[in-house]
Amino acid sequence: TTTTTTTTVVVGLSVRSLLDLFLLARQYPPGSEIIVTPAINVPGMMRVLQHHQLVMVGVDLPPSDNDKSKAENCDDGLSSLPIRVNCAAVRQKITPRTVAIL
């Protein structure tokens, strides 16, 4: 027997155009919330979200220092990322209207 693995790849001109394509495909209802960390987003990404009538919910990154304790509240392996994420802060922002986290 032969096992075939299929991978779908979408090629785009920019992160913004791919985000736009993704949001067109998902068709989230107007007013849906997307949690974003502004410090790691590409310029213009917020405008794409606004175009789709989505609500941006910001979560700041923890201070950049050598103290890893601010990221240790992640129980999902995120504390080892080069860009630290405050998982507790992200979890606090999740509501029934949250449809994605960037």
C-alpha positions as a Markdown table, in Angstrom:
| # | Residue | x | y | z |
|---|---|---|---|---|
| 1 | Thr | 0.0 | 0.0 | 0.0 |
| 2 | Thr | 1.0 | 3.6 | -0.7 |
| 3 | Thr | 0.4 | 6.4 | 1.7 |
| 4 | Thr | -0.2 | 9.8 | 0.1 |
| 5 | Thr | 0.1 | 13.0 | 2.1 |
| 6 | Thr | -1.5 | 16.1 | 0.6 |
| 7 | Thr | -0.4 | 19.6 | 1.7 |
| 8 | Thr | -2.2 | 22.6 | 0.7 |
| 9 | Val | -0.1 | 25.7 | 0.2 |
| 10 | Val | -1.3 | 29.2 | -0.6 |
| 11 | Val | 1.2 | 31.6 | -2.1 |
| 12 | Gly | 0.6 | 35.3 | -1.8 |
| 13 | Leu | 2.2 | 38.6 | -2.4 |
| 14 | Ser | 2.3 | 39.7 | 1.2 |
| 15 | Val | 1.2 | 38.8 | 4.7 |
| 16 | Arg | -1.6 | 41.4 | 4.4 |
| 17 | Ser | -3.0 | 39.9 | 1.2 |
| 18 | Leu | -2.9 | 36.4 | 2.7 |
| 19 | Leu | -4.7 | 37.7 | 5.8 |
| 20 | Asp | -7.3 | 39.3 | 3.6 |
| 21 | Leu | -7.8 | 36.1 | 1.7 |
| 22 | Phe | -8.0 | 34.1 | 4.9 |
| 23 | Leu | -10.7 | 36.5 | 6.3 |
| 24 | Leu | -12.6 | 36.3 | 3.0 |
| 25 | Ala | -12.6 | 32.5 | 3.2 |
| 26 | Arg | -13.6 | 32.4 | 6.9 |
| 27 | Gln | -16.3 | 35.1 | 6.6 |
| 28 | Tyr | -16.4 | 36.0 | 10.3 |
| 29 | Pro | -19.5 | 38.0 | 11.3 |
| 30 | Pro | -19.0 | 41.7 | 11.7 |
| 31 | Gly | -18.0 | 42.6 | 15.3 |
| 32 | Ser | -16.1 | 39.3 | 15.8 |
| 33 | Glu | -13.0 | 39.8 | 17.9 |
| 34 | Ile | -9.5 | 39.0 | 16.9 |
| 35 | Ile | -6.9 | 39.1 | 19.7 |
| 36 | Val | -3.7 | 40.8 | 18.4 |
| 37 | Thr | -0.3 | 41.6 | 19.8 |
| 38 | Pro | 0.5 | 44.9 | 18.1 |
| 39 | Ala | 4.2 | 44.6 | 18.6 |
| 40 | Ile | 4.6 | 41.6 | 16.3 |
| 41 | Asn | 2.1 | 42.6 | 13.5 |
| 42 | Val | 3.1 | 43.8 | 10.0 |
| 43 | Pro | 2.1 | 47.5 | 9.3 |
| 44 | Gly | -1.3 | 47.6 | 7.7 |
| 45 | Met | -2.6 | 44.4 | 9.3 |
| 46 | Met | -5.0 | 46.4 | 11.5 |
| 47 | Arg | -6.5 | 48.1 | 8.4 |
| 48 | Val | -7.2 | 44.7 | 6.9 |
| 49 | Leu | -9.1 | 43.6 | 10.1 |
| 50 | Gln | -11.0 | 46.9 | 10.0 |
| 51 | His | -12.0 | 46.4 | 6.4 |
| 52 | His | -13.6 | 43.1 | 7.4 |
| 53 | Gln | -15.4 | 44.8 | 10.3 |
| 54 | Leu | -13.6 | 42.9 | 13.0 |
| 55 | Val | -12.9 | 44.2 | 16.4 |
| 56 | Met | -9.2 | 44.2 | 17.4 |
| 57 | Val | -8.4 | 43.3 | 21.0 |
| 58 | Gly | -4.8 | 44.2 | 21.9 |
| 59 | Val | -2.6 | 42.2 | 24.3 |
| 60 | Asp | 0.8 | 43.7 | 25.1 |
| 61 | Leu | 4.0 | 41.7 | 25.1 |
| 62 | Pro | 5.7 | 41.4 | 28.5 |
| 63 | Pro | 8.7 | 43.6 | 29.1 |
| 64 | Ser | 11.8 | 42.5 | 27.2 |
| 65 | Asp | 14.4 | 41.4 | 29.8 |
| 66 | Asn | 16.1 | 38.2 | 30.9 |
| 67 | Asp | 13.4 | 37.4 | 33.4 |
| 68 | Lys | 11.5 | 34.4 | 32.0 |
| 69 | Ser | 9.0 | 34.3 | 34.9 |
| 70 | Lys | 6.5 | 36.5 | 33.0 |
| 71 | Ala | 6.2 | 33.8 | 30.4 |
| 72 | Glu | 6.1 | 30.8 | 32.7 |
| 73 | Asn | 2.4 | 31.0 | 33.1 |
| 74 | Cys | 2.1 | 29.3 | 29.7 |
| 75 | Asp | 1.4 | 25.6 | 30.0 |
| 76 | Asp | 1.5 | 25.1 | 26.2 |
| 77 | Gly | 5.2 | 25.4 | 25.4 |
| 78 | Leu | 5.0 | 29.1 | 24.5 |
| 79 | Ser | 7.5 | 30.1 | 27.2 |
| 80 | Ser | 10.3 | 28.9 | 24.9 |
| 81 | Leu | 9.4 | 31.2 | 22.0 |
| 82 | Pro | 11.9 | 34.0 | 21.1 |
| 83 | Ile | 9.0 | 36.4 | 21.5 |
| 84 | Arg | 7.5 | 35.9 | 24.9 |
| 85 | Val | 3.7 | 35.7 | 25.2 |
| 86 | Asn | 1.8 | 36.5 | 28.4 |
| 87 | Cys | -0.6 | 33.6 | 28.1 |
| 88 | Ala | -2.7 | 34.7 | 31.1 |
| 89 | Ala | -3.2 | 38.1 | 29.5 |
| 90 | Val | -4.3 | 36.4 | 26.3 |
| 91 | Arg | -6.7 | 34.1 | 28.1 |
| 92 | Gln | -8.3 | 37.0 | 30.0 |
| 93 | Lys | -9.1 | 38.7 | 26.6 |
| 94 | Ile | -10.9 | 35.6 | 25.2 |
| 95 | Thr | -14.7 | 36.1 | 25.0 |
| 96 | Pro | -17.5 | 34.3 | 23.2 |
| 97 | Arg | -17.0 | 36.7 | 20.3 |
| 98 | Thr | -13.3 | 35.8 | 19.9 |
| 99 | Val | -12.7 | 34.0 | 16.6 |
| 100 | Ala | -8.9 | 34.2 | 16.2 |
| 101 | Ile | -5.6 | 35.1 | 17.9 |
| 102 | Leu | -2.8 | 36.7 | 15.9 |
